[in-house]
Amino acid sequence: MSDTGWTLTRVDTLTSLWRDGLSASQVAKALGGVTRNAVIGKVHRLGLSGRVAGGVVRRAATPRPPRQSPIRVARSPSPQLARPVVAIVEAPEGPGLVSRLEHVGAHCCRWPIGDPKSDSFSFCGRPAGDGPYCGGHDRAAHQPRRLKPLTADPLVRRVLAGLAA
């Protein structure tokens, strides 16, 4: 035998234990001094991996119904839908209507105005929309993200430079 540690008697023991249906871990324990992975490797090198009797019996897979392809409906080009006109509400300027947060009502704007350390600090206090701020302050708080031009990406610039050359 060319493998170190695998004598003829150990290989015969491995073969008989494997054919009896023992797992690789169980065979490794019975042999002693080898790991489960060593047993698996030797089993494959000896060509013993296909067991007929013993071991785990696998059930036949239950046939599945064929998958139906999703129905695709061809859309006719629709006319451009008119976008709703949204009134742009500017954020109110000047001092707020409420000086302390505890006095801000449930549906009042909570936008802070001024320096919290100064005596003139206040909260907007005007009627709020769906969120915690009035229309103008909500618009100021939720600015749309400005996208960078595609050519700002260094990879795109290199690709475009290669195409221009």
CYANA upper distance limits for C-alpha pairs under 8 A (distance plus 0.5 A):
  1 MET  CA      6 TRP  CA      7.55
  1 MET  CA      7 THR  CA      7.24
  1 MET  CA      8 LEU  CA      7.91
  6 TRP  CA     10 ARG  CA      6.40
  6 TRP  CA     11 VAL  CA      6.70
  7 THR  CA     11 VAL  CA      6.69
  8 LEU  CA     12 ASP  CA      6.63
  9 THR  CA     13 THR  CA      6.60
 10 ARG  CA     14 LEU  CA      6.51
 10 ARG  CA     31 LEU  CA      7.62
 11 VAL  CA     15 THR  CA      6.53
 12 ASP  CA     16 SER  CA      6.69
 13 THR  CA     17 LEU  CA      6.55
 13 THR  CA     31 LEU  CA      8.18
 14 LEU  CA     18 TRP  CA      6.40
 14 LEU  CA     27 VAL  CA      7.06
 14 LEU  CA     31 LEU  CA      7.92
 14 LEU  CA     39 VAL  CA      8.35
 15 THR  CA     19 ARG  CA      6.60
 15 THR  CA     43 VAL  CA      8.33
 15 THR  CA     48 LEU  CA      8.04
 16 SER  CA     20 ASP  CA      6.58
 17 LEU  CA     21 GLY  CA      7.18
 17 LEU  CA     22 LEU  CA      6.36
 17 LEU  CA     27 VAL  CA      6.84
 18 TRP  CA     22 LEU  CA      5.89
 18 TRP  CA     23 SER  CA      7.55
 18 TRP  CA     24 ALA  CA      8.13
 18 TRP  CA     27 VAL  CA      7.51
 18 TRP  CA     48 LEU  CA      8.35
 19 ARG  CA     51 ARG  CA      7.22
 19 ARG  CA     53 ALA  CA      7.79
 19 ARG  CA     54 GLY  CA      7.77
 20 ASP  CA     53 ALA  CA      8.05
 20 ASP  CA     54 GLY  CA      6.64
 20 ASP  CA     55 GLY  CA      8.24
 21 GLY  CA     51 ARG  CA      8.27
 21 GLY  CA     53 ALA  CA      7.58
 21 GLY  CA     54 GLY  CA      4.88
 21 GLY  CA     55 GLY  CA      4.75
 21 GLY  CA     56 VAL  CA      8.46
 22 LEU  CA     26 GLN  CA      6.37
 22 LEU  CA     27 VAL  CA      6.74
 22 LEU  CA     54 GLY  CA      8.44
 22 LEU  CA     55 GLY  CA      7.09
 23 SER  CA     27 VAL  CA      6.71
 23 SER  CA     55 GLY  CA      7.84
 24 ALA  CA     28 ALA  CA      6.60
 24 ALA  CA     36 ARG  CA      5.85
 24 ALA  CA     37 ASN  CA      8.19
 24 ALA  CA     39 VAL  CA      6.45
 24 ALA  CA     40 ILE  CA      6.70
 25 SER  CA     29 LYS  CA      6.79
 25 SER  CA     35 THR  CA      8.06
 25 SER  CA     36 ARG  CA      5.44
 26 GLN  CA     30 ALA  CA      6.71
 27 VAL  CA     31 LEU  CA      6.58
 27 VAL  CA     36 ARG  CA      8.18
 27 VAL  CA     39 VAL  CA      7.73
 28 ALA  CA     32 GLY  CA      6.35
 28 ALA  CA     33 GLY  CA      8.00
 28 ALA  CA     34 VAL  CA      6.10
 28 ALA  CA     35 THR  CA      6.16
 28 ALA  CA     36 ARG  CA      5.92
 28 ALA  CA     39 VAL  CA      6.81
 29 LYS  CA     33 GLY  CA      8.45
 29 LYS  CA     34 VAL  CA      8.28
 34 VAL  CA     38 ALA  CA      6.66
 34 VAL  CA     39 VAL  CA      7.59
 35 THR  CA     39 VAL  CA      6.95
 36 ARG  CA     40 ILE  CA      6.80
 37 ASN  CA     41 GLY  CA      6.61
 38 ALA  CA     42 LYS  CA      6.67
 39 VAL  CA     43 VAL  CA      6.55
 40 ILE  CA     44 HIS  CA      6.78
 41 GLY  CA     45 ARG  CA      6.69
 42 LYS  CA     46 LEU  CA      6.54
 43 VAL  CA     47 GLY  CA      6.60
 43 VAL  CA     48 LEU  CA      5.67
 43 VAL  CA     49 SER  CA      6.39
 44 HIS  CA     48 LEU  CA      6.53
 44 HIS  CA     49 SER  CA      6.12
 51 ARG  CA     55 GLY  CA      7.66
 88 ILE  CA    136 GLY  CA      8.41
 89 VAL  CA    135 GLY  CA      6.42
 89 VAL  CA    136 GLY  CA      5.39
 89 VAL  CA    139 ARG  CA      8.24
 90 GLU  CA    135 GLY  CA      8.11
 90 GLU  CA    136 GLY  CA      5.06
 90 GLU  CA    137 HIS  CA      8.18
 90 GLU  CA    139 ARG  CA      8.45
 91 ALA  CA    135 GLY  CA      7.81
 91 ALA  CA    136 GLY  CA      4.20
 91 ALA  CA    137 HIS  CA      5.60
 91 ALA  CA    139 ARG  CA      8.25
 91 ALA  CA    140 ALA  CA      7.54
 92 PRO  CA    136 GLY  CA      7.12
 92 PRO  CA    137 HIS  CA      8.18
 95 PRO  CA    113 ILE  CA      7.38
 95 PRO  CA    120 SER  CA      8.31
 95 PRO  CA    122 SER  CA      7.28
 95 PRO  CA    124 CYS  CA      7.89
 96 GLY  CA    112 PRO  CA      8.49
 96 GLY  CA    113 ILE  CA      6.93
 96 GLY  CA    122 SER  CA      5.61
 96 GLY  CA    123 PHE  CA      5.40
 96 GLY  CA    124 CYS  CA      4.60
 96 GLY  CA    125 GLY  CA      6.84
 97 LEU  CA    122 SER  CA      7.54
 97 LEU  CA    123 PHE  CA      6.92
 97 LEU  CA    124 CYS  CA      6.02
 97 LEU  CA    125 GLY  CA      5.61
 97 LEU  CA    126 ARG  CA      7.63
 98 VAL  CA    103 HIS  CA      7.14
 98 VAL  CA    104 VAL  CA      6.94
 98 VAL  CA    122 SER  CA      6.14
 98 VAL  CA    123 PHE  CA      5.69
 98 VAL  CA    124 CYS  CA      6.96
 98 VAL  CA    125 GLY  CA      6.00
 99 SER  CA    103 HIS  CA      8.09
 99 SER  CA    120 SER  CA      8.42
 99 SER  CA    121 PHE  CA      7.07
 99 SER  CA    122 SER  CA      4.75
 99 SER  CA    123 PHE  CA      6.57
100 ARG  CA    104 VAL  CA      7.55
100 ARG  CA    122 SER  CA      7.02
100 ARG  CA    123 PHE  CA      7.63
101 LEU  CA    110 ARG  CA      8.12
101 LEU  CA    123 PHE  CA      7.56
104 VAL  CA    108 CYS  CA      6.59
104 VAL  CA    109 CYS  CA      8.14
104 VAL  CA    110 ARG  CA      7.48
104 VAL  CA    123 PHE  CA      8.22
104 VAL  CA    125 GLY  CA      6.72
105 GLY  CA    125 GLY  CA      8.22
107 HIS  CA    127 PRO  CA      6.56
107 HIS  CA    128 ALA  CA      5.84
107 HIS  CA    129 GLY  CA      8.11
107 HIS  CA    132 PRO  CA      7.82
108 CYS  CA    124 CYS  CA      8.37
108 CYS  CA    125 GLY  CA      5.47
108 CYS  CA    126 ARG  CA      5.93
108 CYS  CA    127 PRO  CA      5.14
108 CYS  CA    128 ALA  CA      5.34
108 CYS  CA    132 PRO  CA      7.60
108 CYS  CA    133 TYR  CA      7.59
108 CYS  CA    134 CYS  CA      7.88
109 CYS  CA    123 PHE  CA      7.80
109 CYS  CA    124 CYS  CA      6.05
109 CYS  CA    125 GLY  CA      5.22
109 CYS  CA    126 ARG  CA      5.80
109 CYS  CA    127 PRO  CA      6.43
109 CYS  CA    128 ALA  CA      5.34
109 CYS  CA    132 PRO  CA      6.12
109 CYS  CA    133 TYR  CA      4.67
109 CYS  CA    134 CYS  CA      5.62
110 ARG  CA    123 PHE  CA      6.15
110 ARG  CA    124 CYS  CA      6.54
110 ARG  CA    125 GLY  CA      6.80
110 ARG  CA    132 PRO  CA      6.43
110 ARG  CA    133 TYR  CA      6.24
111 TRP  CA    123 PHE  CA      5.93
111 TRP  CA    124 CYS  CA      5.86
111 TRP  CA    125 GLY  CA      8.23
111 TRP  CA    132 PRO  CA      8.43
111 TRP  CA    133 TYR  CA      6.65
111 TRP  CA    137 HIS  CA      7.19
112 PRO  CA    121 PHE  CA      8.05
112 PRO  CA    122 SER  CA      6.55
112 PRO  CA    123 PHE  CA      5.04
112 PRO  CA    124 CYS  CA      7.00
113 ILE  CA    121 PHE  CA      6.44
113 ILE  CA    122 SER  CA      5.81
113 ILE  CA    123 PHE  CA      6.07
113 ILE  CA    124 CYS  CA      7.26
114 GLY  CA    118 SER  CA      8.09
114 GLY  CA    120 SER  CA      7.46
114 GLY  CA    121 PHE  CA      5.45
114 GLY  CA    122 SER  CA      7.28
115 ASP  CA    120 SER  CA      8.21
115 ASP  CA    121 PHE  CA      6.16
116 PRO  CA    121 PHE  CA      5.92
116 PRO  CA    122 SER  CA      8.46
117 LYS  CA    121 PHE  CA      7.77
126 ARG  CA    134 CYS  CA      6.86
127 PRO  CA    133 TYR  CA      8.46
127 PRO  CA    134 CYS  CA      6.40
128 ALA  CA    132 PRO  CA      6.64
128 ALA  CA    133 TYR  CA      5.48
128 ALA  CA    134 CYS  CA      4.48
128 ALA  CA    135 GLY  CA      7.38
129 GLY  CA    133 TYR  CA      6.97
129 GLY  CA    134 CYS  CA      5.94
129 GLY  CA    135 GLY  CA      6.70
131 GLY  CA    138 ASP  CA      8.15
132 PRO  CA    138 ASP  CA      8.35
133 TYR  CA    137 HIS  CA      6.14
133 TYR  CA    138 ASP  CA      5.64
134 CYS  CA    138 ASP  CA      6.32
135 GLY  CA    139 ARG  CA      6.72
136 GLY  CA    140 ALA  CA      6.82
137 HIS  CA    141 ALA  CA      6.51
138 ASP  CA    142 HIS  CA      6.61
139 ARG  CA    143 GLN  CA      6.89
148 LYS  CA    152 ALA  CA      7.02
149 PRO  CA    153 ASP  CA      8.45
150 LEU  CA    156 VAL  CA      7.65
151 THR  CA    156 VAL  CA      6.55
151 THR  CA    157 ARG  CA      6.19
152 ALA  CA    156 VAL  CA      8.16
152 ALA  CA    157 ARG  CA      7.72
153 ASP  CA    157 ARG  CA      6.80
154 PRO  CA    158 ARG  CA      6.77
155 LEU  CA    159 VAL  CA      6.78
156 VAL  CA    160 LEU  CA      6.53
157 ARG  CA    161 ALA  CA      6.47
158 ARG  CA    162 GLY  CA      6.65
159 VAL  CA    163 LEU  CA      6.83
160 LEU  CA    164 ALA  CA      6.70
161 ALA  CA    165 ALA  CA      6.84
